[in-house]
């Protein structure tokens, strides 16, 4: 397993979750890493990116609410999600940015985030 996402769950609107993605292999530090999500019936979309230098960027729909970070010693990427909205419901995945640089067309199993009252 190259990418192992975890931390999803059921949360009420306005709540918070912290997602984790453990990256296998020694090349973690070589790539920009990102979080993506796929809502039911929709295509997978990019959510956030963190570069090798630590710079971050977000899709407008999550900016100000989500924070991406990486822990090099742990080969882990995190996504802190605050002020969650119903429309944040999706399966969340991590991958390189652009996706597939570790293994072409490879995605982990993802972690389900459900925002519901």
C-alpha positions in Angstrom: 0.0 0.0 0.0 1.5 3.3 -1.0 -1.2 5.7 0.3 -3.3 4.9 3.3 -5.9 7.5 4.2 -7.7 7.5 7.5 -9.7 9.7 9.9 -13.0 10.1 8.1 -16.3 9.7 9.8 -19.8 11.2 10.4 -19.9 14.7 11.6 -22.6 17.4 12.0 -22.4 20.6 10.0 -20.0 23.0 11.6 -17.9 20.1 13.0 -14.3 19.2 12.5 -12.3 16.2 11.3 -8.6 15.6 10.8 -7.6 13.3 8.0 -4.3 11.5 7.8 -2.5 9.9 4.8 0.5 7.7 5.4 2.8 7.5 2.4 5.0 4.5 1.9 8.4 4.7 0.4 11.4 6.9 0.7 10.3 9.4 -2.0 7.8 11.3 0.2 9.9 14.4 0.4 10.4 14.6 -3.4 6.7 15.4 -4.2 4.1 18.0 -3.7 1.2 16.2 -1.9 -2.4 16.9 -2.1 -5.9 16.0 -1.0 -8.6 15.2 -3.4 -12.3 14.2 -3.0 -15.1 12.5 -4.9 -18.7 13.2 -4.0 -21.4 10.8 -5.0 -22.2 11.1 -8.7 -19.3 13.6 -9.3 -15.8 13.4 -10.6 -12.9 13.5 -8.3 -11.6 17.0 -7.6 -8.6 18.5 -6.1 -8.9 20.1 -2.7 -5.5 21.2 -1.4 -1.8 21.0 -2.1 1.4 21.3 -0.1 4.7 21.7 -1.9 8.0 20.2 -0.9 8.9 23.6 0.5 5.7 23.8 2.6 3.7 26.3 0.5 0.0 25.6 0.4 -2.9 26.3 -1.8 -6.6 25.5 -1.6 -9.6 25.2 -3.8 -11.9 28.2 -3.2 -14.6 26.0 -1.7 -12.5 25.0 1.3 -10.1 28.0 1.7 -10.2 29.3 5.2 -11.8 26.1 6.5 -9.3 23.4 5.6 -5.5 23.2 6.4 -3.1 20.9 4.8 0.2 20.0 6.5 2.9 17.3 6.2 5.1 15.6 8.7 8.3 14.5 6.9 9.5 12.3 9.8 6.3 10.4 9.7 5.8 10.3 5.9 2.3 11.6 6.6 0.1 14.3 5.1 -2.8 15.8 7.1 -6.0 17.6 6.3 -7.6 19.5 9.2 -11.2 20.3 8.2 -13.1 22.8 10.2 -16.6 24.3 9.8 -17.6 21.4 7.7 -20.6 21.8 5.4 -23.0 19.3 3.9 -21.3 19.7 0.5 -18.0 18.5 1.9 -19.5 15.0 2.0 -17.2 12.8 -0.2 -14.5 10.2 -0.2 -11.2 11.9 0.4 -8.0 10.7 -1.1 -4.4 11.8 -0.9 -1.9 11.6 -3.8 0.9 13.5 -5.3 0.3 16.7 -7.2 -0.1 16.0 -10.1 -1.7 12.7 -9.1 -0.1 9.4 -10.0 3.6 10.3 -9.7 4.3 7.4 -7.3 2.5 4.9 -9.4 0.6 5.8 -12.6 -3.1 5.8 -12.1 -2.7 4.6 -8.4 -5.1 5.7 -5.7 -5.5 4.5 -2.2 -8.8 3.3 -0.7 -9.8 6.8 0.5 -11.6 7.7 3.7 -15.3 8.6 3.8 -16.4 11.9 5.2 -20.1 12.4 5.8 -21.5 15.7 7.0 -25.1 15.3 8.1 -27.4 16.7 10.7 
